[in-house]
Amino acid sequence: MSTLDAPARTLVIACGAVAREVRAVADQIPAFELRCIPATLHNVPAKIVPAIEAILDSEVSGGGYDRTLLALGDCGTGGGIDRLCARRGVTRLPGAHCYAFFAGLPEFDAMMEEELGTFFLTDFLARQFDTMVMQPLGLDRKPELRDMYFGHYKRLVFLSQQPDAALLAKAKAAADTLGLAFEHRPTGLSPFARELAQLAA
């Protein structure tokens, strides 16, 4: 393969919560390198943009990449990631968070119109429910706080990327813990792969 025929080198910066899924659809982006910010930064959104910028500063300047893509939503930054994208000339997946690009934007919007009081889990969040939800909110120590945090929620929707009986059981248990009705909506990886392919095109 000549240099002219070589695929563009792409840096993908992702949340650690979607790293497994990015790798699973890696054929959508030839010749890419993946760098991740910690998923735990979702609990401190003010630190997300600086973490992304630190990766950009260390990787892009000397990495020889042709383009940089962000596999992130807004993630509670109040538009901070979009402002970073505009300032640094990078692009990100559409949507406010990973629920939207896993489900597909039209499907996600329809679910929110159907029931605004919806709490979502992905495979990652079902797997890490204790460390990402229970412990940061203090519910493992003070379960009586549940109604303060989740009193306005009506249901928990598990958006699953892979069929996994153990994760399904964990998601059901999470709904019981939070006192929410449970729904399972398998998304697979097709909507995510499609969005990533369009972003990389």
N, C-alpha and C positions, 0 to 999 in steps of 0.2 A: 504494500500500500504506500503510495507516495504521500508526501506531506500535504499536498493539495487535497488528497482523498481522505485524509485522516479526519475522524469526527471531532467536532469542537470539544475542547476540554471544559467540563462544567463543574463548578463547585455548587453543591447542594447543602444548604444550611437548614437543618430541621430541628424540631423539638424532639427530645429523646423519646417522647411518647409515641412518635410515629416512625422511629428509625427502622424498626422491623418491617413495617409496611413499605417504606421507601425501598429497602433492599429487595423486598418481594416483587416489586414492579420495576426493578433496575433496568430491564430491557427497554423501558421507555426512554431512557436517557443514556446513550452510549458514552463511555469514557468519562464517568463522573466520579468525583470524590465527595464523600459524605462527612460533614462535621455537624455535631449536635450540641445544642444547649441543654442543660439539665431540665428534665420535666418538672422538677420541684419548683422551678422559677414561676410556674403558674400561680403559686401561692404568694409570690411577691412580684407582680407584673412590672413594677417600676425597674426591675433589674433585667428585664428581657431585652430591651433595646441595647443597653450597654454590652450585654453578653454577645449579641449578634455583631455589634460594631467591633468588638474585640477580635472576633473571628475574621471579620472582613479585613481589619488592619493587619492581622498576622498572616493571613492566607493569600489574599488577593494581590497585595503589593508585590510579592515575590513568587507567587504560585504559577504564573503563566496560564491562568484560566482565561478562556474566551468569554465566559458568561457566568453569572451567579444567580441561582434560583433559591428562593426561600420556601420551604415546605412547612409553612406556618400560617395560621390565621392571624387575626388581630390580637387574640389571646389576652384580652383585657388591658391592652396598652393605650386605649383611647385614641387610636389613630397613630400612635408613635411608630409602629412598624411601617405604616404607609409613608409617613414623613421620612423615615430612614431610607426607604426604597427610592423615593423621589430624590433625596439628597445624594445617594450613592449609586444610583442608576442600576438597581437590581429589581427583580420582579418576584412576586409571591403568589401563592395559590389564592383563589378568591374565597371569600367567606370569613366570618368572624372567628371561627375556630375549627378544630379538626372534625367535629360532628358534621359540619356542613359539607366539607369536601369528602368525607367518607360516605355520607348518605346521598350526596348530590344536592346541589343548591335548591332545585325546585322541590325535591322530596323533603328536605329539611324545612323549608319555608312552610310547606303544607302541614308538617307535623306541629310547627309552632302555632299556626293558625287554628289547628284542631284543638290544641291544648297548650296555652302559654305556660302553665305551671308544669313543665316537663324537665326532669333531671336526666341527663344522658350519661351513659357509660359506653366506652369503647372496649375492645379487647384489653388494651393496656390498663385502662382504669378499673376494669373488673378484676384484673390480675393484681393491681396495686391499690385496691380500694382502701385498705387499712392505712397505708403509708401516704396516700394522696388525698384522702378524704377524712377518715376517722381521726387520725392522729393530729393533722394540722388544725382541724376544727375543735379538737379537744373532746370529741364525742366518745373516745375510748375511756376517758377519765370522768367525764360528766355527761352521761347519756341524756340527762334532763334538758340539755341544750338543743336536743334534736328539733323540738317544735319551734324554737326561736329561728333556727337556720332553715328548716324545711316546712314550716307551717303553711306556706303558700304554694307548695308543690303538690301536685295531684298524682303524678305517675313517674315511674322510672322506665326509660326506654333503653334497652340494651342494643346498641348498634354493633353487631358482631362482624368482624372481618374474616374470620375463619371458623369453620364448624368445630366446636370444642365443648364436649359435654361438661367438663370440669369448670370451664369459664362460665357456661350457662348457669350452672348451679351457684357459682359465686355471685353472679349478677342477681339471681333470684334472692339469695340471702341478703345482698345489699339492699334490695327493695324492701324486704321484711324489716331490716334494721332501721331503715329510714321511715317506715310506715307508709310506703307508697305502693300504689298499684303497679304491677309489673307487665311490661310488654317487651317482646323480643322481635327485632326487625333485622334479619340478616342483610347486610349490605354487600358482603364480599369485598373485593378490591377493585371491581370494574370502575365505579365512579371516580375513585381516587386515581387509578391508573390513567383514566381518560383526562382528568384535569392536569395531571403531571405531564402527560404527553403533549397537551395543548400548550402548556407553559413552556415546554422545552422546544417546541416546533419553531 
